[in-house]
C-alpha cells in the first residue's frame, strides 16, 4: 500500500512540474518581443506583402462611428487626421439572398431590432433586405465619451447612412473615393455560406476588385468551397487549423511546408496569445514571408502592440482605431 501511494505521489508531482513548466513557457512566449533586426527582407511576388504596414479599418473603424455602417466608412474617408489603406468588414446573407454588412450572428447587439420587430435573437437570414433596412445600426453605439448619440433614432428618423448596408453599396462608395484593399469575412456556414461566396464573387468580379480582396472565414467548409471553386481567383486567408499548422511549421522550421493560401490573417491577442502561441515573432514573420504569405494581424487596438508589429514589418494591421495606427506609423497629420 505504501509503495502504491509513493507511486501516486511521484506521478502527481511529475504532472505538477510539467504543468508548471508549460505555464512558464506559455508566459514567456506570450510576452516575448523579437528584435526587428532579426526580420529578413525577402523578394516576394505576393501583392499583399508591403514595405509599409497597411492600415485596415476593422469593422470600418468601430471606435469612430457605428460599426459596419455607411456612416463609419464616410467618416474614415472624410476625416483629415488619417488615411486608411484597407477596410475590413463582415458579411451575412439575408432571406432574399442579399449580402449585408454585419459582424454578429444576430442583430441584437448593434441595432434596435427588438423595438422594430418585437423580438430578440433576430438573425439576418430570417429577414429580407428591405425588412432589415428599417433598423438603426447605430442604436447601441457608444462613443469615446460614453455617450450614445444615435440611440433615440427610430423609423423615419434614421438617416440612410445608419441603415443596414449592402456589400455592393459599400464597395461602390469606397471605390469612388480611392484605391483601397479589402478584408472580407463571410460569417455564414453551410449552404448559406456557399451562396454568400458565390454572390460575393459575382459582385467583386463585376467591379474588377477580386485582386484587391483578402477573403476570410472561420468555417472550414467554406474555405474548402473556395479552394474547390475559386482557387487562384479569390485570395483566401488561413483557417484556424491552418494557423496552428503554420505556427508549428515555423517553430520547427519545417522544410517541406506547403502554404495552403496566400494570406495569414492572425491574431495578436487572445485566445492564441493566452496559450503562448505568439504569432508576432521574427520566426513566424520570416517563415511566412519566406513562403510568400502575407501577414495581416487582428484586432490590434493597443498602441504598444501597434508599434511593435509595425517595427516587425507586419503587412497589415486591422484596428478599431485607425487614427491611432496612422499616428504610430506616420505621426499626427
Secondary structure, DSSP 8 states (H G I E B T S, - for coil): -HHHHHHHHHHHHHHHHHHHHHHHHHHHHHH----GGG--------TT--SS-EEEEETTTTTTSSTTSHHHHHHHHH-SS---SEEEEEEEE-TTS-EEE-SSSSSTTTS-HHHHHS-SS--GGGS-HHHHTTS-TTTT---TTS--TTTT--GGGS-GGGS--BHHHHHHHHHTT---EEEEEE---HHHHHHHHHHHHHHHHHTT-GGGEEEE-S-HHHHHHHHHHHTTTSEEB--HHHHHHHHHHHHTT-TT---SSSEEEEESSTTTGGGT--TTSHHHHHHHHHTT-EEEEE----HHHHHHHHHTT-SEEEES-HHHHHHHHH---
